[in-house]
Amino acid sequence: MSIGFLRQALNALQKQSRSPSHRVNQWFKWLSPGLSVKRWLLISVSGVVLASLGLAIWIKLTPIFWALELVRNFLGVITDILPNYISGPLVILCGVLLLLWGQTRTVGSITQVLRQEGEEELIDVLLAHRRLYRGPKIVVIGGGTGLSTLLRGLKTYSAHITAIVTVADDGGSSGRLRQEFGVLPPGDIRNCLAALADEEKLLTELFQYRFRAGDGLTGHSFGNLFLTAMSEITGDLEQAVAASSKVLAVRGQVLPATLSDVRLWAELDDGRRIEGESSIPKAGGKIVKIGCIPANPPALPAAIKAIKEADYIIIGPGSLYTSLIPNLLVPEIADAIAATNIPRIYVCNIMTQAGETQGYTVAEHIQAIDAACGQRRLFDAVLVQKKSPSAHALIRYAQQNSHPVFLDREAVTKLGRRIVPANILFEDETGCVRHDPQKLARVLFRWYSGAHHGK
């Protein structure tokens, strides 16, 4: 009889005795494969037997002999009353139950100390931990709210996540801190740390909190100030993020693409050259070329290492020219991605973005990425939203010159990319359109499983 069958039977009895059956069900979870509990349980039993044998040898069996005789006579009486094929299994069952009871109470005492009230059972935590740490090594490249949205979903599937984030932001709180303190902009990194943290909801509220008063504090987010202070203490942003990740219990790691002070520039179709990440979307022209100052900044070594060791690479979602492509303007990152032979996918935006991708199709998004890294194919497939948003959302976005990204299948196929259509849209009551973190992660892992086993 398998453990799975016993667990199903116990679940069926829950209506009759909810609390006891739940407790027994928790016991059987301890016998799940991979937790290394069964082997230690067997070793514990062997230890008890050996200790008893050693004691018997030590005291020359004198009292043990009479004790064994007493047990033999007692068992003889039992077998006279009950046949051995009944009494034997019955005694074994009693012994196993006592052993399980003792082990369970021991673990329960430890759990009571370690587990706070209202948290999951310890066995459930251990099973989840085992599943997450057996997950693939994922590298996600991007920035902005799109990247943090994706990370919220991915962290429920794997603990081996590396987010490589752009540091070209020069607007808002990040821009002010960059000018005043000379630190790399912490905004996108802050969002990713909050998304990967265990206490995500509380931490997100804390990190996103913006001061509304105070000389010099107005407009700054707490998370940006926190990372700036950590950068001053540890010496650079990489060390600051690593230290913050430990403090915040982050699942995975967040890495800046480079530690260079990068400034974006873009050439528009009307001949203008715009400098600054925050200024490019406001210029209102069609981008024909994009680059950064200094050109060819060095990559963070840890980011290159993560790409080389990755099992799966995801690019996007996020603003095409100001969140995704800036990472690929670091030549070593583009080279490392191109050199891999693992599943790689691009998550295309649902809506176009005024000032960046106005009127762009899916193929034009792909062509922009290819052009930014020397016409190399950095991904094999593109994930696109299947259904259009509601009429309410379309009207809202049309007022901002934003529309659903059109899927031009033939052009995408000619670019050698596989199309992965899926319904991964989340739309709130105001008509704001975003990727749904859980739906997006589920589709990405389903595609990865197929691509991984197909190689």
C-alpha positions in Angstrom: 0.0 0.0 0.0 1.5 3.3 -1.1 1.8 6.4 1.0 -0.2 8.3 -1.7 -3.1 5.9 -1.3 -3.0 6.2 2.5 -3.0 10.0 2.2 -6.1 9.9 -0.2 -7.9 7.7 2.3 -7.1 10.0 5.2 -8.4 13.0 3.1 -11.6 11.1 2.5 -12.1 10.8 6.3 -11.6 14.5 7.0 -15.4 15.2 7.0 -15.9 12.7 9.9 -12.9 13.8 12.0 -11.3 17.0 10.6 -8.6 17.7 13.2 -7.2 14.1 13.8 -7.2 13.3 10.1 -5.3 16.5 9.4 -2.7 15.6 12.0 -2.2 12.1 10.6 -2.0 13.6 7.1 0.8 15.8 8.3 2.6 12.7 9.7 2.6 11.1 6.3 4.0 14.2 4.7 7.2 13.5 6.7 7.6 10.3 4.6 7.6 12.3 1.3 10.6 11.4 -0.9 13.6 13.7 -0.7 13.2 15.0 2.9 15.7 12.5 4.3 13.4 11.7 7.2 12.8 8.0 6.6 16.5 7.2 6.7 17.1 9.2 9.9 14.0 7.5 11.4 15.5 4.1 10.6 18.9 5.1 12.0 17.2 6.3 15.2 15.5 2.9 15.6 18.8 1.1 14.9 20.5 3.3 17.5 17.9 2.3 20.1 18.4 -1.4 19.3 22.2 -1.2 19.4 22.2 0.8 22.6 20.0 -1.9 24.2 22.3 -4.6 22.9 25.4 -2.8 24.2 23.8 -2.4 27.6 23.0 -6.1 27.7 26.6 -7.0 26.9 28.0 -4.5 29.4 26.0 -5.9 32.4 26.6 -9.5 31.3 23.0 -10.2 30.6 22.2 -10.9 34.2 19.1 -8.7 34.7 18.4 -8.7 31.0 18.0 -12.5 31.0 15.3 -12.4 33.6 13.6 -9.4 31.8 13.7 -11.4 28.6 12.2 -14.4 30.3 9.4 -12.3 31.7 8.7 -10.9 28.3 8.8 -14.4 26.8 6.3 -15.7 29.3 4.1 -12.7 28.8 4.2 -13.1 25.0 3.5 -16.8 25.5 0.3 -16.0 27.4 -0.8 -13.6 24.7 -0.2 -16.1 21.9 -2.2 -18.7 23.8 -5.1 -16.2 23.8 -4.5 -14.7 20.3 -2.9 -16.6 17.4 0.6 -15.4 16.4 -0.6 -14.2 13.0 -2.8 -11.7 14.9 -0.8 -10.9 18.0 2.5 -10.4 16.0 1.2 -7.7 13.7 -0.7 -6.1 16.5 2.4 -5.7 18.7 4.4 -4.4 15.7 1.6 -1.9 15.0 1.7 -0.7 18.6 5.5 -0.3 18.5 5.4 1.7 15.2 2.6 3.9 16.6 4.6 4.6 19.8 7.7 5.4 17.7 5.8 7.7 15.4 4.1 9.4 18.3 7.4 10.0 20.1 9.1 11.4 16.9 6.0 13.6 16.1 6.0 15.1 19.6 9.7 15.7 19.4 9.3 17.5 16.1 6.2 19.3 17.3 8.1 20.7 20.3 10.8 22.0 18.0 8.2 23.4 15.5 6.4 25.2 18.3 9.6 27.2 19.0 10.5 27.8 15.4 7.1 28.5 13.9 5.2 31.6 14.7 1.5 31.6 15.3 -0.6 31.5 12.1 2.3 30.3 9.9 2.3 27.1 7.8 3.1 23.7 9.3 6.9 23.0 9.4 6.5 20.0 7.0 4.7 22.2 4.5 7.5 24.8 4.7 10.1 22.1 4.2 8.3 20.6 1.2 7.9 24.1 -0.4 11.6 24.8 0.3 12.7 21.5 -1.4 10.5 22.2 -4.4 11.8 25.8 -4.8 15.4 24.9 -4.5 15.1 22.1 -7.0 13.8 24.7 -9.5 15.8 25.8 -12.6 18.3 28.6 -12.5 16.5 31.5 -14.2 18.0 34.8 -15.4 15.5 37.6 -16.0 16.7 40.7 -17.9 14.8 44.0 -17.9 13.7 46.8 -15.6 10.7 48.9 -14.6 7.4 47.6 -13.3 7.3 44.8 -15.9 10.3 43.0 -14.4 9.0 43.2 -10.8 5.6 41.9 -11.9 7.3 38.9 -13.5 9.4 38.2 -10.5 6.4 38.0 -8.2 5.1 35.1 -10.2 8.5 33.3 -10.8 9.5 33.2 -7.2 6.7 30.6 -6.5 8.4 28.2 -8.9 12.1 28.6 -8.2 14.4 30.1 -5.6 17.3 30.3 -8.2 16.3 33.6 -9.8 18.7 36.3 -10.9 17.3 39.6 -12.0 19.7 41.7 -14.1 18.5 45.3 -14.0 19.3 48.4 -15.9 20.9 51.3 -14.1 20.2 54.0 -16.7 17.3 55.6 -14.8 17.7 59.4 -14.3 14.2 60.6 -13.4 12.3 61.0 -10.2 13.7 60.1 -6.9 16.4 57.9 -8.5 17.6 60.7 -10.7 17.8 63.1 -7.7 19.8 60.7 -5.7 22.1 60.0 -8.7 22.8 63.7 -9.0 23.2 64.5 -5.3 25.1 61.4 -4.0 26.7 60.1 -7.2 25.1 56.6 -6.6 23.7 54.4 -9.3 19.9 54.8 -9.6 18.2 52.3 -7.2 14.6 52.5 -8.3 14.3 49.4 -10.5 16.5 47.4 -8.1 14.2 48.5 -5.2 11.2 47.2 -7.0 12.8 43.8 -7.7 14.0 43.4 -4.1 10.5 44.0 -2.9 9.0 41.6 -5.4 11.4 38.8 -4.4 11.1 39.3 -0.7 9.2 36.8 1.5 7.1 39.5 3.1 6.3 41.1 -0.2 3.1 43.0 0.5 4.4 44.8 3.6 7.9 45.3 2.1 6.5 46.7 -1.1 4.4 49.2 0.8 7.4 50.2 2.9 9.8 50.5 -0.1 7.3 52.3 -2.2 6.4 54.8 0.5 7.1 58.3 -0.6 7.7 61.2 1.8 5.2 64.0 1.4 7.0 66.5 3.6 10.4 67.3 4.9 13.2 69.5 3.6 14.8 67.4 0.8 12.8 64.3 1.5 9.6 65.2 -0.4 9.2 62.8 -3.4 11.9 60.3 -2.3 10.8 56.7 -1.7 12.0 55.0 1.5 13.4 52.1 -0.6 15.6 54.4 -2.6 17.0 56.1 0.5 17.6 52.7 2.1 19.6 51.4 -0.9 21.5 54.7 -1.1 22.5 54.5 2.6 23.5 50.8 2.1 25.6 51.9 -0.9 27.4 54.5 1.2 28.0 51.9 4.0 29.1 49.0 1.8 31.0 50.9 -0.8 29.0 50.2 -4.0 25.6 49.2 -5.2 26.4 45.5 -5.8 27.4 45.1 -2.1 24.5 47.2 -1.0 22.0 45.0 -2.9 23.7 41.8 -1.6 23.5 43.0 2.0 19.9 44.2 1.6 18.9 40.9 0.2 20.0 39.1 3.4 18.2 41.6 5.6 15.0 41.4 3.5 15.1 37.6 3.1 15.0 37.9 -0.7 14.5 34.7 -2.7 17.1 34.9 -5.5 19.4 37.8 -6.3 19.1 41.2 -8.0 22.2 42.5 -9.9 22.8 45.7 -11.7 23.9 45.2 -15.3 26.9 47.4 -14.8 28.4 49.5 -12.1 29.3 52.3 -14.6 27.4 55.6 -14.5 25.5 55.0 -17.7 23.6 57.7 -19.5 21.2 56.8 -22.4 21.0 58.6 -25.7 18.7 58.1 -28.7 18.6 59.4 -32.3 15.2 60.2 -33.6 13.9 59.9 -37.2 13.8 63.8 -37.4 17.5 64.0 -36.7 17.3 65.0 -33.0 19.6 63.4 -30.5 18.1 63.1 -27.0 20.1 62.3 -23.9 18.7 60.9 -20.6 16.4 57.9 -20.0 13.6 60.1 -18.7 13.8 62.5 -21.6 13.7 60.0 -24.5 9.9 59.1 -24.1 9.0 62.8 -23.7 10.7 63.7 -27.0 7.8 62.4 -29.0 9.7 61.1 -32.0 10.4 57.7 -33.6 13.6 56.2 -32.2 16.0 54.9 -34.9 19.1 54.3 -32.8 20.0 54.0 -29.2 23.2 53.9 -27.3 24.8 54.9 -24.0 27.6 57.0 -22.6 30.2 55.6 -21.9 29.9 53.3 -24.9 30.5 49.6 -24.1 30.3 49.7 -20.3 31.8 46.7 -18.5 29.4 44.1 -17.2 29.1 43.1 -13.6 31.1 39.8 -13.3 28.3 38.2 -11.2 25.8 38.9 -13.9 27.9 37.2 -16.5 28.4 34.2 -14.2 24.7 34.0 -13.6 24.0 33.9 -17.4 26.6 31.2 -18.0 25.1 29.0 -15.3 21.5 29.7 -16.2 19.0 27.0 -17.3 16.5 29.5 -18.6 16.7 33.2 -19.8 13.7 35.5 -19.9 13.9 39.0 -21.5 11.2 41.5 -20.5 8.5 42.6 -20.1 9.2 46.3 -19.8 9.8 49.5 -21.7 11.6 48.5 -24.8 14.2 51.3 -25.2 14.6 52.4 -21.6 14.3 49.2 -19.6 15.2 46.2 -21.8 17.7 47.4 -24.4 20.0 49.3 -21.9 21.0 45.9 -20.4 21.9 44.7 -23.9 24.1 47.8 -24.5 26.5 46.2 -22.1 28.3 44.1 -24.8 29.4 41.3 -22.4 25.8 40.6 -21.4 24.6 40.4 -25.0 27.6 38.2 -25.8 27.0 35.9 -22.8 23.3 35.4 -23.8 24.2 34.8 -27.4 26.7 32.1 -26.4 24.1 30.0 -24.4 22.3 27.0 -25.7 19.3 27.0 -23.3 15.6 28.0 -23.6 15.4 31.8 -24.1 12.2 33.7 -24.5 11.1 37.4 -24.9 8.0 38.5 -23.1 6.5 41.2 -25.4 4.5 44.1 -23.9 0.8 44.1 -24.2 0.4 47.7 -25.1 2.6 50.1 -27.1 4.2 53.0 -25.3 3.9 56.5 -26.5 7.3 58.1 -27.2 9.0 54.7 -27.5 7.1 52.1 -29.4 4.1 53.9 -30.7 2.6 51.9 -33.6 5.1 49.0 -33.1 4.1 45.5 -33.9 5.6 42.4 -32.2 8.1 41.9 -35.1 9.3 45.5 -34.7 9.9 45.0 -31.0 12.0 42.0 -31.9 13.9 43.9 -34.7 14.7 46.7 -32.2 16.3 44.2 -29.8 18.2 42.4 -32.6 19.5 45.8 -33.9 20.7 46.9 -30.4 23.0 43.8 -30.1 24.4 43.5 -33.6 21.6 41.6 -35.3 22.1 38.6 -33.1 19.2 36.3 -32.0 19.2 36.4 -28.2 16.0 34.5 -27.8 14.2 31.7 -29.6 10.5 32.5 -28.8 8.2 35.4 -28.1 5.3 35.3 -25.6 2.4 37.5 -26.7 -1.0 38.3 -25.2 -3.8 36.4 -27.1 -6.9 38.4 -26.4 -7.4 42.1 -26.6 -8.1 44.2 -23.4 -11.7 45.4 -22.7 -13.2 48.4 -24.6 -12.9 50.5 -21.4 -9.1 49.8 -21.3 -8.7 50.5 -25.0 -10.4 53.9 -24.7 -8.3 54.8 -21.8 -5.0 53.9 -23.5 -6.1 55.4 -26.8 -6.2 58.8 -25.1 -2.5 58.3 -24.3 -1.7 57.2 -27.9 -1.2 53.6 -26.7 -2.7 50.6 -28.4 -2.4 46.7 -28.2 0.8 45.4 -29.8 -0.3 43.9 -33.1 0.9 40.3 -33.7 2.2 40.2 -37.3 2.7 36.4 -37.4 4.3 36.1 -40.8 6.9 38.8 -40.0 7.7 37.2 -36.7 8.1 33.8 -38.3 10.5 35.2 -40.9 12.6 36.5 -38.0 13.0 32.9 -36.9 11.0 33.2 -33.7 8.4 30.8 -32.3 5.2 32.5 -31.2 3.8 31.5 -27.8 0.3 33.0 -27.5 -1.4 33.0 -24.1 -3.9 34.9 -22.0 -1.7 36.5 -19.4 -3.5 39.9 -19.0 -4.6 41.5 -15.7 -6.9 44.5 -15.9 -8.0 46.4 -12.9 -11.2 48.3 -12.3 -9.7 51.5 -13.8 -8.8 49.8 -17.0 -5.0 49.7 -16.3 -3.5 46.7 -18.2 -0.6 44.7 -16.7 0.7 41.1 -17.0 -0.8 38.8 -14.4 2.2 37.5 -12.3 0.9 34.0 -11.7 -0.5 33.4 -15.2 2.6 34.7 -16.8 4.9 32.5 -14.6 2.7 29.5 -15.3 2.9 29.9 -19.1 6.7 30.6 -19.0 7.3 27.4 -17.0 5.1 25.3 -19.2 7.0 26.5 -22.2 10.3 26.0 -20.5 9.4 22.4 -19.7 8.5 21.7 -23.3 11.6 23.5 -24.7 13.9 21.9 -22.1 12.7 18.3 -22.8 12.7 19.0 -26.5 16.5 19.7 -26.6 
